[in-house]
């Protein structure tokens, strides 16, 4: 969110170049405006996107930068126009912190703020004039690997009473990323069969949400190493390198959610969809994807993308997860261990477990 480049008082873990080494940094945050909520951050989850944003994979070149869009903390101050939140309340902030918010914006007026052309990401966006903090205008936003943040009230979410605070942040990333397409394709529909490609942080929370919606779930994986993990969550595992297994699964699934962020062929998996089925790309692959046009024509397959959800759907997701006891598998870590976790993300050694930084430990560095 809004950052005062030469300010003081907010401590963070930041990267200073594309080597993506996390180290302690200090900057300022603006006082809350009339529509803002200020909070002390207690926890922030570590997403693979944070690494992609910091190491140059996604073309971002704004340094130093503090990543993090899986934020949870306690409200410390609110603006004069804020009535939905109060000091001392548990709240969370996700991937976006502002948009144009105009009534004539088709996206903002229909709960699709994530697709507004003026959307401001929690980190890496250039802070705009319309944000209301001129002292931060023109500098890039910085995220939740920091001790405090100030956010427009529209993009703040109450943590449900029965939900642990450290769980809320990751759900605003992996939770809403998987909930949104499942909400469109599965929720409220009986007998749905769902495929999930990849069984990391996104995949495992997707299995939990799909099962809670009543679906039969199949996990596509490179080998059967994660078969017991899938079974433990009530899912079956399909090894997508096994051509016979794929042939046996042909035309059997209603929707597939592909969470893999590395280049890979999708058409062998697309053929396991029933006619009219949907293949949803979720992993951020920075390269074109090849599709077999004839297969799409003859089966009326749909290949679509999905980012996260807008504000109303995100609030709905938190309540759904609280009601169904859905939470990621996670470990709370000290800030000194965050850079090591970045290296594990880089090497693909993390799997389904989410690391959640105890932000209070930044001050110990």
Secondary structure, 3 states (H helix, E strand, C coil): CCCECCCCCEEEEEECCCCCCCEEEEEECCCCCCCEEEEEEEEEECCHHHHHHHCCCCCCCCCCECCCCCEEEEEEEECCCCCCCCCCCEEEECCEEECCCCCCCCCHHHCCHHHCCCCEECCCCECCHHHCCCCCCCCECCCCCECEEEEEHHHEEECCCCCCHHHHHHHHHHHHHHHHHHHHHCCCCCCCEEEEECCCHHHHHHHHHHHHCCCEEEEEECCCCCHHHHHHCCCEEEECCCHHHHHHCCCCEEEEEECCCCCCCCHHHHCCEEEEEEEEECCCCCCCCCCCHHHHHHHCCEEEECCCCCHHHHHHHHHHHHHCCCCCCEEEECHHHHHHHHHHHHHCCCCCCEEEEEHHHHHHC
